[in-house]
């Protein structure tokens, strides 16, 4: 009788999770359909895009390589420069924001100093301020110092990541025991060595998370570089594709169909983010394993 009950329970458990599985399946389709649309339509030329065919399937003429070649040769290869600009902004902003967030979050979690609670309250308050609301004041401040229309106008504001500080504070508080730090200090390790050799390895999953979020935010940043930059040679890929979209909408591209290049450019701009995600994934697993063993 016990075996019969266990078999009946095993049959009921999948049914209990069925609504959740249906919801997850719907979300997977919801997020993958736009990506599939970009892949399909990046293979089409202008007649294929506007010929009235199925937008979710390939046209009779597939021209991936032709669109890709035209993408990197149009306007003297300006798209390649935009990709390099986005890479610079993402690396500088992501790494810089991560370093500041790790130091600030660890300091808030493990040290006691005057105005600590007030300072951390300011960080929490900064989380409530939309980033777009700070663009115009930042532009006015940078214009006073002559930093507009430079790479620093995009990199310096990207270094501030209140959410990263909050995330590192919460993770360092819970994942780095004070007893381990006290033991390292008792063995003669200084504060820098204690942080680098004891605390930092335990914080690695959170560090990688903040790095990825900061780099993706810098890569996808649109409004800040749009307001700060006027030289199209300094544009990131987001602003550059927006520029092409405006030209294509006004039909000022001459004999070149910019819509095919815009879609292909959007596809190419996603690939570095996908590579970064899968490259950093092993650090999440490795850091969690190290934390579990310790």
C-alpha positions in Angstrom: 0.0 0.0 0.0 2.9 2.3 0.8 4.3 1.8 -2.7 0.9 2.6 -4.3 0.7 5.9 -2.3 4.3 6.8 -3.4 3.4 6.1 -7.0 0.2 8.2 -6.7 2.2 11.1 -5.2 4.8 10.9 -7.9 2.0 11.2 -10.5 0.5 14.2 -8.7 3.8 16.2 -8.3 4.3 16.9 -12.0 0.7 18.1 -12.3 1.3 20.5 -9.5 4.2 22.2 -11.3 2.4 22.2 -14.7 1.2 25.9 -14.5 4.7 27.0 -13.6 6.1 25.0 -16.5 3.6 26.6 -18.9 4.5 30.0 -17.6 8.2 29.4 -18.1 7.6 28.0 -21.6 5.6 31.2 -22.5 8.4 33.4 -21.1 11.0 31.5 -23.1 9.0 32.0 -26.3 8.4 35.6 -25.5 12.1 36.4 -25.1 13.4 34.2 -27.9 11.0 35.4 -30.7 12.5 38.9 -31.0 16.0 37.4 -31.1 14.8 34.9 -33.8 13.3 37.8 -35.7 16.6 39.6 -35.8 18.5 36.5 -37.0 16.0 35.8 -39.7 15.7 39.4 -41.0 19.4 40.1 -40.9 19.7 37.6 -43.8 17.3 39.6 -46.0 18.0 42.4 -48.5 15.6 45.3 -49.0 13.1 43.4 -51.2 13.1 40.5 -48.7 12.4 42.8 -45.9 9.5 44.8 -47.5 8.3 42.2 -50.0 5.4 41.1 -47.7 6.8 37.6 -46.9 6.8 35.9 -43.5 8.8 38.0 -41.1 9.6 35.0 -38.9 11.2 32.9 -41.7 13.9 33.3 -44.2 13.4 34.7 -47.7 14.2 32.9 -50.8 17.5 34.8 -51.1 19.7 34.5 -47.9 22.4 37.1 -47.9 24.1 37.0 -44.5 27.6 37.4 -45.8 26.6 40.2 -48.2 24.9 42.2 -45.4 27.8 41.6 -43.1 30.3 42.8 -45.6 28.2 45.9 -46.4 27.8 46.5 -42.7 31.5 46.8 -42.1 32.3 48.7 -45.3 29.5 51.3 -45.3 30.6 54.9 -44.6 34.3 53.9 -44.4 33.6 51.1 -41.9 32.2 53.4 -39.2 30.3 50.5 -37.7 33.5 48.8 -36.7 34.6 51.9 -34.9 31.3 52.0 -33.1 31.8 48.4 -31.9 35.3 49.3 -30.6 33.9 52.4 -28.9 31.2 50.3 -27.2 33.9 47.8 -26.1 36.0 50.6 -24.6 33.0 52.1 -22.7 31.8 48.7 -21.5 35.3 47.5 -20.3 36.3 50.8 -18.7 32.9 51.4 -17.2 32.3 47.8 -16.2 35.7 47.2 -14.6 35.8 50.6 -13.0 32.3 50.4 -11.6 33.0 46.8 -10.3 36.2 47.9 -8.5 34.5 50.8 -6.8 31.5 48.7 -5.9 33.6 45.9 -4.4 35.6 48.3 -2.3 32.6 50.3 -1.1 30.4 47.3 -0.5 33.2 45.5 1.5 33.9 48.6 3.5 30.3 49.1 4.4 29.9 45.5 5.4 33.1 44.9 7.4 34.2 48.2 8.8 32.7 50.5 11.4 33.2 54.2 10.8 31.5 57.5 11.5 28.4 58.2 9.4 28.4 54.7 8.1 24.7 54.3 8.3 24.0 57.7 6.8 26.4 57.1 3.9 24.8 53.7 3.1 21.4 55.4 3.3 22.6 57.8 0.6 23.6 54.8 -1.5 20.1 53.3 -1.1 18.6 56.6 -1.9 20.6 56.8 -5.1 19.0 53.5 -6.2 15.6 55.3 -6.4 16.9 58.0 -8.8 16.4 57.1 -12.5 19.7 57.3 -14.4 18.1 59.3 -17.2 17.2 62.0 -14.7 20.9 62.6 -14.0 21.9 63.0 -17.6 21.2 66.7 -18.1 22.8 67.8 -14.7 25.8 65.6 -15.6 26.0 67.2 -19.1 26.0 70.7 -17.5 28.6 69.8 -15.0 30.9 68.1 -17.6 30.5 71.1 -20.0 31.9 73.3 -17.3 35.1 71.3 -17.4 35.2 70.8 -21.1 34.7 67.1 -21.0 31.7 66.8 -23.3 32.2 65.1 -26.6 35.1 63.0 -25.1 35.2 59.4 -24.1 35.4 60.5 -20.5 31.9 62.0 -20.7 30.6 58.4 -21.1 33.1 56.5 -19.0 33.2 58.6 -15.8 29.4 58.5 -15.1 29.4 54.8 -15.7 31.7 54.2 -12.8 29.0 55.0 -10.3 26.8 51.9 -9.6 24.7 52.2 -6.4 23.1 48.8 -7.1 26.5 47.2 -7.3 27.5 48.7 -4.0 24.4 47.5 -2.4 24.8 44.0 -3.9 28.4 43.7 -2.7 27.5 45.0 0.7 24.8 42.3 1.2 27.0 39.5 -0.2 30.1 40.5 1.7 28.1 40.7 4.9 26.7 37.2 4.6 29.4 35.3 2.6 32.5 36.5 4.4 32.5 35.5 8.1 34.2 37.9 10.5 35.9 35.0 12.2 37.9 34.2 9.0 39.0 37.9 8.7 40.0 38.0 12.4 42.0 34.7 12.0 43.9 36.2 9.0 44.7 39.4 10.9 45.8 37.3 13.9 48.2 35.5 11.5 49.8 38.8 10.6 48.0 39.6 7.4 47.4 43.2 6.6 44.0 44.6 5.5 44.9 44.5 1.8 46.2 41.0 2.0 43.2 39.9 4.0 40.9 41.3 1.4 42.7 40.0 -1.6 43.5 36.5 -0.4 40.6 35.8 2.0 37.6 37.9 1.3 37.8 38.4 -2.5 37.7 34.7 -3.4 34.6 34.3 -1.3 33.0 37.3 -3.0 33.8 36.1 -6.6 30.2 35.2 -7.7 29.0 38.6 -6.6 32.0 40.4 -8.2 31.3 38.6 -11.5 27.6 39.5 -11.3 28.4 43.2 -10.7 30.9 43.1 -13.5 28.5 41.6 -16.0 25.6 43.9 -15.0 27.9 47.0 -15.2 29.4 46.0 -18.6 26.0 45.3 -20.1 24.6 48.6 -18.8 27.5 50.5 -20.3 27.2 48.6 -23.6 23.4 49.2 -23.8 23.7 52.9 -22.7 21.9 55.1 -25.1 20.7 58.4 -23.6 24.0 59.4 -21.9 26.2 59.1 -25.0 23.5 60.7 -27.1 23.5 63.8 -24.9 27.2 63.9 -24.3 28.7 63.2 -27.8 28.3 65.0 -31.1 31.2 63.4 -33.0 29.8 60.2 -34.7 33.3 58.7 -34.5 32.9 58.5 -30.7 29.4 57.0 -30.8 28.8 53.6 -29.3 26.9 51.1 -31.4 23.5 51.9 -29.8 23.7 55.6 -30.7 25.2 54.8 -34.1 22.3 52.4 -35.0 19.9 55.1 -33.9 21.6 57.6 -36.2 21.2 55.1 -39.1 17.6 54.6 -38.2 16.9 58.3 -38.5 18.7 58.4 -41.9 16.8 55.4 -43.1 13.4 56.8 -42.0 14.2 60.0 -43.9 15.3 58.0 -47.0 18.6 59.8 -47.1 20.8 56.7 -47.6 21.0 56.9 -51.3 21.1 53.6 -53.1 22.0 51.7 -49.9 19.2 50.0 -47.9 20.1 50.9 -44.3 17.4 48.8 -42.8 19.2 45.6 -43.7 22.4 47.0 -42.1 20.6 48.2 -39.0 19.1 44.7 -38.4 22.5 43.0 -39.1 24.2 45.6 -36.8 21.7 44.9 -34.0 22.5 41.2 -34.3 26.3 41.8 -34.3 25.9 44.0 -31.2 24.3 41.2 -29.2 27.0 38.6 -29.9 29.6 40.2 -27.6 27.1 40.2 -24.7 26.3 36.5 -25.3 30.0 35.6 -25.4 30.6 37.6 -22.1 27.8 35.8 -20.4 28.9 32.3 -21.3 32.6 33.2 -20.6 31.8 34.4 -17.0 29.4 31.6 -16.2 32.1 29.3 -15.1 33.2 31.8 -12.5 29.8 31.8 -10.9 29.9 28.0 -10.6 33.5 28.0 -9.4 32.9 30.7 -6.8 29.8 29.0 -5.4 31.7 25.7 -5.2 34.6 27.4 -3.3 32.2 29.1 -0.9 30.4 25.8 -0.3 33.6 23.9 0.5 34.7 26.5 2.9 
